[in-house]
Every structure is written in structure tokens, then in C-alpha cells.
Amino acid sequence: MMMKNRLTRRLILLGVAWLITAPLFAQASVQIEHWTTAGGARVYFVASPALPILDVRIDFAAGSAFDPPGKAGLAELTSSLLTSGVQQNGQALDEEHIAEQLADLAASLDGSADMDRAGLSLRTLANPAQRSAALALMQAALQTPTFPQAVLTREKTRAAAAIAEAETRPAAIASRRFRQALYPQHPYGAVPTEASLSAITRADVVDYWRQHFVAGRAVVSLIGDINRAEAEQIAEQLTATLPASAALAELPAVSLPAAATVSVPHPAAQSHLHIGLPALQRGDPDYYALQVGNYILGGGGFVSRLMQEVREKRGYAYSVYSYFDPRLQAGPFVIGLQTKREQAQAALALVHAQLREFIEQGPSETEMQAAKQNLIDGLALKLDSNAKILSHLAMIGFYHLPLDYLDSYPEQIAAITAAQVRAAFARHVLTDHLVTVVVAADAADAVDTATAGKPNN
């Protein structure tokens, strides 16, 4: 109890300091410094002396898309188990000892994985003593993890139970089926199952760590109350003794699926609908035009066309949205909504009609001005904390985006024209490759409506 109270007091003090200084920091330009370590890791650093905090993140090209065939879930298990046990100074530390040390330091250390990336994130106080101890734990988690068999077994059981539970929820079913339908022959389409988790052994975890968590595939991102020399020392400390780089195949290009509707019966009162296709790689020059266009179509909340037409005018759905998710290879464009079972056909027909109209005619100048202003004004809210800046810093580094990406974002958005939006949507949202997933009690009844009347591009 004393340890928890000590941690709570430290976190409250840090939170108060952040509330005082955040508005000032959000108005400042983000000055990114970049270099490469002796071992080939790319480093991205922002000095932020406003708070006595250091945030460090290290990402590897080791996301779930790199899972071996038949072992979906391996990347996520590997990254989550990095902090389950380590060797440090000749001593074995289990997860309880690691957690106790982190609590005493008022630090947090977490593994994570998405489609493209996997790695670790650390938040610690910036004073040398606590920073050094927290970084030593992060270093051990990266370089000398022990991957205890008992913890692996427990986490596999927990993950399998979560999958079994998710398969009872229509929203989760729709998301998994949609991913599989968009990428039927690509690693992006592989989803963890009870069988794939069961097939994963401790040897698989160790091999995955040795092959993928290497300096040559690492991106180190740092922001906090340190200087450049200290940042260089930290980056070397975290990456210098990582396993040697291995020659690994890059992700294959994505093939567009044929237009299709996947019907999944479920007794839920609401129909869950996903519509989309693989559409956008990170770094594509059409990114800014698609951002503006998506805000107008379905990404702008209550001011978007889909919300106005589907919810406000007809009451077909409480929420309807769209987004692009760019990745190393073509990430998805998605339209999603929930609606009453008896309204599913009409809602699908309306969404398709609105999308066709937007692709064919593009946005109005009034819509363009409002969208660009909102996107530009909203940038400050995406940079109002060190954690948010760290997320952008890691994205810039991992995807090789320009160092001035954040500073140039307003200019890039402001320069987009309605004609560019229309052309970008025509290039990326190819309607004869749209996939629709319907999870509903009467899902089959929506098939004809969902697939009828689509124009060819």
C-alpha cells in the first residue's frame, strides 16, 4: 500500500505540472533532430525541458504482419512478454520484481504491437538517478529478456479466451471478417485464432525476438528533459548489444480484392456494417488530399456528409464514419456504421450512393474551406502532450517521413484543391474493389443491395 501511495503522489505531481505547461508547449514548433547509431538504428529526438519527464519509444519492423504462417499472434505475444522477465547484472528478475522497481521509480514500461511495428515504450522522471534505473530496465527487456514459459502459457490462455469472447460480439466479428476479406492473400489479413495461439512455442518467441528485434530494424524516439548528448548515449545504450541484424523479407505488395459482400449471421438487434478496400501506403503524395476529402466524407463527425445524410436526415444510424489507415503496404479505407436490422439495406444503399457521388463530383469549395480549417486548427490538439508528440515522432521515423512533417502539415493541407481531392479519391477508392461485411440476424438480405449498382473505375 505504501508503494502504491508513493507512486500515486508522484503521478499527481507530474500531472499538475503538465496541466500548467501544456498550453505553452502546444504552441511551439516541434524541432526534430535525427541521426543513426553505430549499429544502424535510426534515432529521432525532441528536446522538451518544460517537464522533468523523459519518454522513450523503440520500434522494430516486427508487427503482426511479420507473424509466420499459422502462428498469428506471435508478434503481440513477443512484445508483451519482453517485460515478463529479464536478466540484469547477473540476476534474474521476474515480472513482479520488474513491476515493483518501476513503481518505485514512478515509471512505466510497456510492450506493444500493431500491423507494422512492435516494441517498447518507457516513461520516466528525467532526473539522472531515476532515469538511469528506468533505462536499465528497458535495456534489459530489449537485450536480455527471459520469456518465462509459465507467463507465456498464461498469456496464450488469456489471449485465446479473449478471442473466444470476441467471437460473440458483432462489432469484433465484423472487424475480424473485414480484415480477412480485404487481405485474403496478404499477412495483413491474418488474425489470431485459438489454433494459431496454441501452435506458438517459447522457441518461436525467442526466435522471433532474435530475428526481428535488431538494431538495423530499430527506430528510437525520444522526447523530454535531456540534451542531444544524453539522447545519443541513451540510444546507443538501448541498441548497442541487440542481436545482429538478419536478412528478412519485406512485406509483399497488396493485391486488390474483387468486390464482394460477406454476410455473417448474428442475433444482435443492430446490424454492423464495414465497407472498404486496401487504399493507401504511408508516404503516398495523395495523403493530404485524402485527409481533406475524408474529413468531408465521413471523418469530420457531425459535419461530414455521411453523418448528415445517414443519421441527421434519415436516422439510419447513431454513428457513421470513414477513415484511411496508411501502412507500410496499402492500408485500408473504411466506412463503418451500425443500424437497425430492418434498415440495413437502405443504409447500405445510401452509403454507396454517397460514396459514388463524392468520387464522381468531389467536394464543394465551402466544404473544402471548412475541412482545411478544422484539420489545421486541430493539429495543436494532436501535439498537446509529450506522449502525443512521441507517437508522431515514432511514426515519422518508422515510415521515413520528412523531419518537417509536423511543421509543414498546415501548409500542405491549406494547398489542397477540390480537384486534387476528387482525383485522389478516384485513384485510391476503386469502387469495383469495395468489400462489404454485414453482421446481422438477416445479413443475407442486404447482399443484393450492397453489391448492386456499383460503377466501374
Secondary structure by P-SEA (a helix, b strand, c coil): caaaaaaaaaaaaaaaaaaacaaaaaaccbbbbbbbcccbbbbbbbbbccccbbbbbbbcccccccccccccaaaaaaaaacccccccccccccaaaaaaaaaaacccccccccccccbbbbbbcccaaaaaaaaaaaaaaaccccccaaaaaaaaaaaaaaaaaaaacaaaaaaaaaaaaacccccccccccaaaaaaccaaaaaaaaaaccccccbbbbbbccccaaaaaaaaaaaccccccccccccccbbbbbcbbbbbbbbcccbbbbbbccccccccccaaaaaaaaaaaccccccccccccccccccccccccbbbbbbcccbbbbcccccccccaaaaaaaaaaaaaaaaaaccccaaaaaaaaaaaaaacccccccaaaaaaaaaaaaaaccccccccaaaaaaaaccaaaaaaaaaaccccccbbbbbbcccccccccccccccccc
